[in-house]
Amino acid sequence: FKAAYKKKFNSDVQIYAPYVYDAVMVMVEAMKKANSAEPAKYLPELAKINYKGVTGNIAFDAKGDIKDGTLTLYTYKGGKRTQLAVTK
């Protein structure tokens, strides 16, 4: 994803761009499966999605929360980003 983005736009990927990309692609996939852009029709399909995205596999549990979600905590010191922790 990063290399393709850099090649196309001649700039580095912003930190959240891959997540936004996957979110849009998941919505598009649900709308395609429902053959509709109406929430009442595509939301049930969204709940059944199992999408292999650039950030990993995306699927939802019975509550609508993402399965196997990961949270990464960063801090910035002297203008430099440092990873503090990763949790699932």
LINNORLIN-V642304 format. One line per field, one symbol per residue. ss: DSSP state (H for helix, E for strand, C for the rest). burial: b if it has 24 or more other C-alpha atoms within 12 Angstrom, else e. A space follows every 50 residues. Layout:
BEGIN
ss: ???
burial: ???
END
This chain:
BEGIN
ss: CHHHHHHHHCCCCCCCHHHHHHHHHHHHHHHHHHCCCCHHHHHHHHHCCE EEECCEEEEECCCCCECCCCEEEEEEECCEEEEEEEEC
burial: eeeeeeeeeeeeeeeeeeeeebbeebbbbbbeeeeeeeeeeebebbbbbe beeebeebbeeeeeebeeeeeeeeeeeeeeeeeeeeee
END
